[in-house]
Amino acid sequence: MSNPIVSFDEEAVKSELRELVRKTIEETINAMLDEEADQLVGAGPYERTDERAAYRAVT
Protein backbone atom coordinates (compact mmCIF):
# COMPACT_ATOMS: atom_id res chain seq x y z
CA MET A 1 0.00 0.00 0.00
CA SER A 2 1.11 3.53 -0.63
CA ASN A 3 1.51 6.15 2.05
CA PRO A 4 -0.77 9.18 2.02
CA ILE A 5 0.72 12.14 0.19
CA VAL A 6 -0.88 14.72 2.46
CA SER A 7 -1.66 14.43 6.13
CA PHE A 8 -3.20 16.91 8.54
CA ASP A 9 -4.28 17.18 12.14
CA GLU A 10 -8.05 16.76 11.95
CA GLU A 11 -8.61 18.02 15.50
CA ALA A 12 -6.61 21.19 14.80
CA VAL A 13 -8.68 21.84 11.67
CA LYS A 14 -11.92 21.29 13.62
CA SER A 15 -10.72 23.64 16.35
CA GLU A 16 -9.84 26.37 13.84
CA LEU A 17 -13.20 26.00 12.11
CA ARG A 18 -15.03 26.17 15.45
CA GLU A 19 -13.21 29.39 16.33
CA LEU A 20 -13.90 30.87 12.89
CA VAL A 21 -17.62 30.09 13.18
CA ARG A 22 -17.74 31.46 16.76
CA LYS A 23 -16.07 34.74 15.71
CA THR A 24 -18.32 35.09 12.67
CA ILE A 25 -21.46 34.58 14.75
CA GLU A 26 -20.22 37.01 17.41
CA GLU A 27 -19.46 39.71 14.83
CA THR A 28 -22.82 39.20 13.11
CA ILE A 29 -24.81 39.42 16.34
CA ASN A 30 -22.89 42.52 17.48
CA ALA A 31 -23.51 44.22 14.13
CA MET A 32 -27.22 43.42 14.37
CA LEU A 33 -27.39 44.78 17.94
CA ASP A 34 -25.56 47.97 16.92
CA GLU A 35 -27.98 48.49 14.03
CA GLU A 36 -30.96 47.92 16.32
CA ALA A 37 -29.56 50.40 18.87
CA ASP A 38 -29.05 52.99 16.08
CA GLN A 39 -32.69 52.58 15.05
CA LEU A 40 -34.05 52.71 18.61
CA VAL A 41 -32.03 55.76 19.61
CA GLY A 42 -32.25 57.51 16.27
CA ALA A 43 -28.52 58.20 16.16
CA GLY A 44 -25.30 56.33 15.62
CA PRO A 45 -22.48 55.98 18.15
CA TYR A 46 -21.31 59.39 19.44
CA GLU A 47 -23.75 61.10 17.07
CA ARG A 48 -25.74 64.14 18.16
CA THR A 49 -28.90 65.22 16.43
CA ASP A 50 -30.96 68.41 16.57
CA GLU A 51 -33.64 66.56 18.54
CA ARG A 52 -31.20 65.09 21.04
CA ALA A 53 -28.68 66.82 23.27
CA ALA A 54 -27.11 63.57 24.44
CA TYR A 55 -25.28 60.98 22.38
CA ARG A 56 -25.09 57.22 22.21
CA ALA A 57 -21.85 55.83 23.58
CA VAL A 58 -20.15 52.67 22.39
CA THR A 59 -19.23 50.05 24.94
Kinemage of the C-alpha trace (Angstrom):
@kinemage 1
@onewidth
@group {chain A} dominant
@subgroup {mainchain}
@vectorlist {calphas} color= white
{ca met a 1} P 0.000 0.000 0.000
{ca ser a 2} L 1.107 3.532 -0.634
{ca asn a 3} L 1.510 6.146 2.054
{ca pro a 4} L -0.769 9.178 2.021
{ca ile a 5} L 0.721 12.145 0.187
{ca val a 6} L -0.882 14.721 2.456
{ca ser a 7} L -1.658 14.431 6.129
{ca phe a 8} L -3.195 16.911 8.545
{ca asp a 9} L -4.284 17.177 12.142
{ca glu a 10} L -8.052 16.755 11.946
{ca glu a 11} L -8.610 18.020 15.499
{ca ala a 12} L -6.610 21.186 14.797
{ca val a 13} L -8.681 21.837 11.672
{ca lys a 14} L -11.920 21.293 13.616
{ca ser a 15} L -10.716 23.635 16.350
{ca glu a 16} L -9.836 26.367 13.840
{ca leu a 17} L -13.205 25.997 12.111
{ca arg a 18} L -15.031 26.166 15.453
{ca glu a 19} L -13.208 29.393 16.332
{ca leu a 20} L -13.900 30.868 12.892
{ca val a 21} L -17.622 30.088 13.183
{ca arg a 22} L -17.742 31.465 16.757
{ca lys a 23} L -16.074 34.741 15.715
{ca thr a 24} L -18.321 35.086 12.665
{ca ile a 25} L -21.463 34.580 14.749
{ca glu a 26} L -20.219 37.011 17.414
{ca glu a 27} L -19.457 39.712 14.830
{ca thr a 28} L -22.817 39.204 13.109
{ca ile a 29} L -24.812 39.420 16.341
{ca asn a 30} L -22.888 42.521 17.477
{ca ala a 31} L -23.514 44.221 14.129
{ca met a 32} L -27.223 43.423 14.372
{ca leu a 33} L -27.394 44.776 17.936
{ca asp a 34} L -25.560 47.969 16.918
{ca glu a 35} L -27.981 48.494 14.034
{ca glu a 36} L -30.962 47.920 16.319
{ca ala a 37} L -29.557 50.402 18.866
{ca asp a 38} L -29.051 52.987 16.075
{ca gln a 39} L -32.687 52.584 15.052
{ca leu a 40} L -34.053 52.708 18.609
{ca val a 41} L -32.031 55.760 19.608
{ca gly a 42} L -32.245 57.509 16.269
{ca ala a 43} L -28.516 58.195 16.159
{ca gly a 44} L -25.299 56.332 15.618
{ca pro a 45} L -22.485 55.976 18.145
{ca tyr a 46} L -21.314 59.389 19.443
{ca glu a 47} L -23.751 61.095 17.068
{ca arg a 48} L -25.740 64.137 18.159
{ca thr a 49} L -28.900 65.220 16.429
{ca asp a 50} L -30.962 68.414 16.574
{ca glu a 51} L -33.637 66.563 18.537
{ca arg a 52} L -31.204 65.087 21.036
{ca ala a 53} L -28.685 66.821 23.274
{ca ala a 54} L -27.108 63.566 24.437
{ca tyr a 55} L -25.275 60.980 22.376
{ca arg a 56} L -25.094 57.221 22.214
{ca ala a 57} L -21.847 55.832 23.580
{ca val a 58} L -20.150 52.672 22.388
{ca thr a 59} L -19.234 50.047 24.939
